[in-house]
Amino acid sequence: MSLFTPLKLRDLTLRNRIAVSPMCQYSAQDGEPNQWHLVHLGSRAVGGAGLVMAEASAVQPSGRISPADTGLWNEAQAQAWAPIAQFIRENGAVPAIQLAHAGRKASIAAPWNGGRNVPDEQGGWPVCAPSALAFDEHSRVPQALSLSQIDALVADFAAAAKRALDAGFELIELHAAHGYLLHEFLSPLSNQREDAYGGSFENRIRLVLRIVAALRAVWPERLPLLLRISATDWAPEGLQGWDLEQSCALAEALRGSGVDLIDVSSGGTLARTPIPVGPGFQTPFAAEIRRRSGIATSAVGMITAPEQADHIIRSGQADLVMLAREMLRDPYWPRRAAAALGVKIEVPPQYQRSW
């Protein structure tokens, strides 16, 4: 296996093992993507990635991170996504979308507008979480979800998956990382419930397992389902958070559930905690989860060099590499990587004179 070996996931075959990681653009209106999203995502398909994943898209209006987030809670949004998914597919990449709910980290401004709580009078809204614990001093105190609200949430994830299919996406990813709602249920730092969704490990993973089952019930058997998790909260010593051991146990619990690949990131539950950031710093988590569960994984986080990405695949640490900031810097990174690794890949006829 190498970076440019095709990857088969169910009936789909990715032309290589390079994926564009979902990256919020904070550029939507009423949850609908627009020409910015078409050019942003489309250029990365033209650039040669095997998988192009659209940003975290909310399954409920209250699940947006910011008022400018994309969504899939209504048909107008699905229709707006359709030409984007079509363009990605027509240019050789698999069109994918991440389904999400921001939980207690919702109703904040775009990063370039300060990234803090948006008041109601400026378009903000009440937020929800497993427990009534605010993320930080700048965030709203969330409402703890009731059991009926949890049931509605599961149904809304399934409905969003149906809309993703109608829009032409061929792969969906469930977002359970980065301190957003599903990660909030997983971590004992944010989940202090005393019912069937809190306390024990089995209870804290219950909602993720329910949503995976609901998605698989409506998502075609022939198409893949991915799950993004934070492998660890990076909790300081003395604080019991979500960690690699629990991540491996979750992955083992997911065997046979219909999850085809676990997208392994980290952090997001704690507002301020030291994280030992460096090249490929999260890749060992992907490798360990892959080894222990037998489920395919993707690695993400400061993967920048073609040789580095190729080594991750060749050494069996992960089955796919997700690139984020490097893809923002260079939409044509896959073509540059192919040249650096001595691999000949197909180039659009419009660009052939330059390669």
C-alpha positions as CSV (number, residue, x, y, z in Angstrom):
1,M,0.0,0.0,0.0
2,S,1.1,3.6,-0.7
3,L,-0.5,7.0,-0.7
4,F,-1.6,6.6,-4.3
5,T,-3.0,3.1,-3.9
6,P,-6.8,3.2,-4.4
7,L,-8.9,2.6,-1.3
8,K,-12.1,0.5,-1.5
9,L,-14.8,1.3,1.0
10,R,-17.9,-0.8,0.3
11,D,-18.8,-0.2,-3.3
12,L,-16.8,3.0,-3.6
13,T,-13.2,3.2,-4.6
14,L,-11.2,6.3,-3.8
15,R,-8.6,7.0,-6.4
16,N,-5.9,7.6,-3.7
17,R,-5.7,7.8,0.1
18,I,-5.7,11.6,0.3
19,A,-8.8,13.2,1.8
20,V,-9.8,16.8,2.3
21,S,-10.7,17.1,5.9
22,P,-14.0,18.8,6.8
23,M,-13.2,22.5,7.5
24,C,-15.8,25.1,8.5
25,Q,-16.0,28.1,6.2
26,Y,-18.5,30.2,8.1
27,S,-19.8,31.4,4.8
28,A,-23.4,30.1,4.5
29,Q,-26.7,31.9,4.6
30,D,-29.6,30.1,6.4
31,G,-27.5,26.9,6.4
32,E,-27.3,26.9,2.6
33,P,-23.9,26.5,0.9
34,N,-23.1,28.9,-2.0
35,Q,-20.5,29.6,-4.7
36,W,-17.8,29.9,-2.1
37,H,-18.3,26.3,-1.1
38,L,-18.5,25.2,-4.8
39,V,-15.1,26.8,-5.6
40,H,-13.5,25.8,-2.2
41,L,-14.5,22.1,-2.4
42,G,-14.5,21.8,-6.2
43,S,-10.9,23.1,-6.6
44,R,-9.7,20.4,-4.2
45,A,-11.4,17.7,-6.3
46,V,-9.7,19.2,-9.4
47,G,-6.5,19.2,-7.3
48,G,-6.5,15.4,-7.1
49,A,-7.8,14.4,-3.7
50,G,-9.5,11.0,-3.5
51,L,-12.1,12.2,-1.0
52,V,-13.5,15.7,-0.6
53,M,-15.5,16.1,2.6
54,A,-17.7,19.1,3.1
55,E,-17.7,20.9,6.4
56,A,-19.5,20.0,9.6
57,S,-23.2,20.5,8.6
58,A,-25.8,20.8,11.3
59,V,-28.7,18.4,11.6
60,Q,-30.7,21.0,13.6
61,P,-30.6,24.8,13.4
62,S,-29.5,24.9,17.1
63,G,-26.6,22.6,16.1
64,R,-24.7,25.2,14.1
65,I,-21.4,26.4,15.5
66,S,-22.1,29.8,14.1
67,P,-25.0,31.6,12.3
68,A,-23.0,31.1,9.1
69,D,-22.6,27.3,9.3
70,T,-24.0,25.0,6.7
71,G,-26.8,22.5,7.5
72,L,-28.9,19.6,6.2
73,W,-32.0,20.1,8.3
74,N,-34.2,21.1,5.3
75,E,-34.7,20.4,1.6
76,A,-33.4,23.8,0.4
77,Q,-30.0,23.0,1.9
78,A,-29.9,19.6,0.2
79,Q,-30.7,21.3,-3.1
80,A,-28.0,23.8,-2.6
81,W,-25.5,21.0,-1.9
82,A,-26.4,19.0,-5.0
83,P,-24.4,20.9,-7.6
84,I,-21.4,20.9,-5.3
85,A,-21.5,17.1,-4.8
86,Q,-22.0,16.7,-8.6
87,F,-18.9,18.8,-9.4
88,I,-16.7,16.9,-6.9
89,R,-17.8,13.6,-8.4
90,E,-17.4,14.7,-12.0
91,N,-13.8,15.7,-11.2
92,G,-12.8,12.3,-9.9
93,A,-13.2,12.6,-6.1
94,V,-15.8,11.0,-3.8
95,P,-18.2,13.7,-2.5
96,A,-18.7,13.4,1.3
97,I,-20.2,15.4,4.1
98,Q,-19.9,15.5,7.8
99,L,-23.1,15.5,9.9
100,A,-22.8,17.4,13.1
101,H,-24.3,19.1,16.2
102,A,-22.2,21.6,18.0
103,G,-23.9,21.1,21.4
104,R,-22.7,23.6,24.1
105,K,-20.2,25.0,21.6
106,A,-22.9,26.4,19.4
107,S,-24.1,30.0,18.9
108,I,-20.6,31.6,18.6
109,A,-19.3,34.1,16.1
110,A,-17.1,33.2,13.1
111,P,-13.4,33.2,14.1
112,W,-12.7,36.5,12.3
113,N,-15.5,38.1,14.3
114,G,-14.1,37.0,17.7
115,G,-15.4,33.5,18.0
116,R,-17.4,34.2,21.2
117,N,-21.0,33.8,22.2
118,V,-23.5,35.5,19.9
119,P,-26.3,37.1,22.0
120,D,-29.9,36.4,21.1
121,E,-30.5,40.0,19.8
122,Q,-27.6,39.5,17.3
123,G,-28.9,36.1,16.0
124,G,-27.8,33.7,18.7
125,W,-29.8,31.0,20.3
126,P,-30.1,28.7,23.4
127,V,-27.7,25.8,23.3
128,C,-27.9,22.2,24.6
129,A,-25.6,19.5,26.0
130,P,-25.7,16.3,28.0
131,S,-25.4,18.4,31.2
132,A,-25.8,22.1,32.1
133,L,-22.0,22.8,32.0
134,A,-20.7,25.7,30.0
135,F,-17.6,25.2,27.8
136,D,-15.8,28.2,29.2
137,E,-16.5,31.6,30.7
138,H,-17.4,33.1,27.3
139,S,-20.0,30.4,26.5
140,R,-23.6,30.0,27.3
141,V,-24.8,27.6,30.0
142,P,-26.5,24.8,28.0
143,Q,-29.8,23.1,28.7
144,A,-29.4,19.4,29.5
145,L,-31.2,17.4,26.8
146,S,-34.3,15.5,27.9
147,L,-34.9,11.9,26.8
148,S,-37.5,13.1,24.2
149,Q,-35.0,15.6,22.8
150,I,-32.4,12.9,22.5
151,D,-34.9,10.8,20.5
152,A,-35.6,13.8,18.3
153,L,-31.9,14.3,17.8
154,V,-31.4,10.7,16.6
155,A,-34.3,11.1,14.1
156,D,-32.8,14.4,12.8
157,F,-29.4,12.8,12.2
158,A,-31.2,10.1,10.1
159,A,-33.2,12.7,8.2
160,A,-30.1,14.6,7.4
161,A,-28.4,11.4,6.1
162,K,-31.4,11.0,3.7
163,R,-31.0,14.5,2.5
164,A,-27.2,14.0,2.0
165,L,-28.1,11.0,-0.2
166,D,-30.6,13.1,-2.2
167,A,-28.0,15.8,-2.6
168,G,-25.6,13.3,-4.3
169,F,-23.1,12.6,-1.5
170,E,-21.6,9.2,-1.5
171,L,-20.1,9.1,1.9
172,I,-21.2,10.5,5.3
173,E,-19.2,11.1,8.4
174,L,-20.7,11.3,11.9
175,H,-18.9,14.0,13.9
176,A,-18.3,12.9,17.5
177,A,-15.1,14.9,18.1
178,H,-13.7,18.2,19.1
179,G,-15.9,18.9,22.1
180,Y,-19.2,19.1,20.1
181,L,-22.4,17.4,21.2
182,L,-21.6,13.7,20.6
183,H,-18.1,14.1,22.1
184,E,-19.8,15.9,25.0
185,F,-21.8,12.7,25.7
186,L,-18.6,10.5,25.5
187,S,-16.5,12.5,27.9
188,P,-17.0,12.4,31.6
189,L,-15.7,16.0,31.7
190,S,-18.9,17.2,30.0
191,N,-21.4,14.4,30.7
192,Q,-22.6,14.3,34.3
193,R,-25.9,12.7,33.6
194,E,-27.3,10.0,36.0
195,D,-29.6,8.3,33.5
196,A,-29.0,5.8,30.7
197,Y,-26.8,8.3,28.8
198,G,-24.4,9.1,31.6
199,G,-22.0,7.6,34.2
200,S,-20.6,4.3,33.0
201,F,-18.7,3.9,29.7
202,E,-21.5,1.9,28.3
203,N,-24.0,4.7,29.0
204,R,-21.8,7.5,27.6
205,I,-21.3,5.7,24.3
206,R,-25.0,4.8,24.0
207,L,-26.0,7.9,22.0
208,V,-23.2,7.5,19.4
209,L,-24.2,3.8,19.0
210,R,-27.9,4.8,18.5
211,I,-27.1,7.4,15.9
212,V,-24.7,5.0,14.0
213,A,-27.6,2.5,13.9
214,A,-30.1,5.1,12.8
215,L,-27.7,6.3,10.0
216,R,-27.0,2.8,8.8
217,A,-30.7,2.1,8.7
218,V,-31.3,4.8,6.1
219,W,-27.8,5.0,4.4
220,P,-27.5,2.6,1.5
221,E,-25.6,-0.6,2.3
222,R,-23.3,0.0,-0.7
223,L,-22.1,3.4,0.6
224,P,-19.6,4.0,3.5
225,L,-20.2,5.5,6.9
226,L,-17.3,7.2,8.8
227,L,-17.1,8.3,12.4
228,R,-14.8,11.1,13.6
229,I,-13.7,10.9,17.2
230,S,-11.2,12.7,19.5
231,A,-9.0,10.0,20.7
232,T,-8.2,11.9,23.9
233,D,-9.3,15.0,25.8
234,W,-5.7,15.7,26.7
235,A,-7.0,16.0,30.3
236,P,-4.3,17.1,32.8
237,E,-3.2,14.6,35.4
238,G,-5.8,14.1,38.1
239,L,-8.7,14.9,35.7
240,Q,-10.6,11.9,34.3
241,G,-11.6,12.6,30.7
242,W,-12.1,10.7,27.5
243,D,-8.8,8.9,26.5
244,L,-7.2,6.5,24.1
245,E,-8.2,3.4,26.1
246,Q,-11.9,4.4,25.9
247,S,-11.5,5.3,22.2
248,C,-10.2,1.8,21.5
249,A,-13.1,0.3,23.5
250,L,-15.6,2.4,21.5
251,A,-14.0,1.2,18.3
252,E,-14.3,-2.4,19.5
253,A,-18.0,-1.8,20.4
254,L,-18.5,-0.5,16.8
255,R,-17.4,-3.7,15.1
256,G,-20.2,-4.9,13.0
257,S,-22.1,-1.7,13.4
258,G,-21.6,-0.5,9.8
259,V,-18.9,2.0,10.5
260,D,-16.3,1.6,7.8
261,L,-13.5,3.9,9.0
262,I,-12.8,5.8,12.2
263,D,-11.4,9.3,11.6
264,V,-9.0,9.9,14.5
265,S,-8.5,13.5,15.8
266,S,-8.1,14.7,19.4
267,G,-9.0,17.4,21.9
268,G,-11.8,20.0,22.1
269,T,-13.5,19.3,25.4
270,L,-11.3,21.5,27.5
271,A,-11.0,25.2,26.7
272,R,-7.4,25.4,27.9
273,T,-5.2,22.4,28.1
274,P,-1.6,21.9,26.8
275,I,-1.5,19.7,23.7
276,P,1.9,18.4,22.4
277,V,1.3,19.6,18.9
278,G,3.9,18.5,16.3
279,P,4.1,16.8,12.9
280,G,1.8,13.8,12.8
281,F,1.1,14.1,16.6
282,Q,-2.3,12.3,16.3
283,T,-1.2,9.5,14.0
284,P,-0.2,7.1,16.8
285,F,-3.8,7.2,18.0
286,A,-5.1,6.2,14.6
287,A,-2.5,3.3,14.5
288,E,-3.5,2.0,17.9
289,I,-7.2,2.1,17.3
290,R,-6.7,0.4,13.9
291,R,-4.5,-2.3,15.5
292,R,-6.9,-3.1,18.4
293,S,-10.2,-2.8,16.6
294,G,-9.5,-4.1,13.1
295,I,-11.5,-1.1,11.8
296,A,-9.8,1.1,9.1
297,T,-8.7,4.5,10.4
298,S,-7.6,7.9,9.0
299,A,-4.9,10.0,10.4
300,V,-5.2,13.8,10.7
301,G,-3.1,16.6,12.2
302,M,0.0,18.4,10.9
303,I,0.4,16.1,8.0
304,T,2.2,18.3,5.5
305,A,4.9,16.5,3.5
306,P,4.2,13.9,0.8
307,E,6.9,11.6,2.2
308,Q,5.3,11.9,5.6
309,A,1.8,11.0,4.3
310,D,3.1,8.2,2.2
311,H,5.0,6.7,5.2
312,I,1.8,6.7,7.3
313,I,0.1,4.6,4.7
314,R,3.1,2.3,3.9
315,S,3.8,1.6,7.5
316,G,0.1,0.6,8.2
317,Q,-0.5,3.3,10.8
318,A,-3.7,4.4,8.9
319,D,-5.6,3.6,5.7
320,L,-6.3,7.3,4.8
321,V,-4.7,10.6,5.5
322,M,-6.9,13.7,6.1
323,L,-5.4,17.0,5.3
324,A,-6.8,20.3,6.4
325,R,-4.6,23.4,6.7
326,E,-2.2,22.1,4.1
327,M,-5.1,21.8,1.7
328,L,-6.1,25.4,2.4
329,R,-2.5,26.4,1.5
330,D,-2.4,24.3,-1.6
331,P,-5.5,22.8,-3.2
332,Y,-3.3,21.0,-5.6
333,W,-1.2,19.2,-2.9
334,P,-2.1,15.7,-4.2
335,R,-0.6,16.6,-7.6
336,R,2.5,18.0,-6.0
337,A,2.7,14.9,-3.8
338,A,2.5,12.6,-6.8
339,A,5.3,14.4,-8.5
340,A,7.4,14.3,-5.4
341,L,6.9,10.6,-5.0
342,G,7.4,9.8,-8.7
343,V,3.8,8.7,-9.3
344,K,2.0,9.5,-12.5
345,I,-1.6,10.5,-12.0
346,E,-4.4,11.7,-14.3
347,V,-4.5,15.4,-14.8
348,P,-7.5,17.3,-16.1
349,P,-7.0,18.1,-19.9
350,Q,-7.3,21.9,-19.1
351,Y,-4.2,21.6,-16.9
352,Q,-2.1,19.1,-18.7
353,R,0.3,21.6,-20.2
354,S,1.4,22.6,-16.7
355,W,2.3,19.1,-15.4
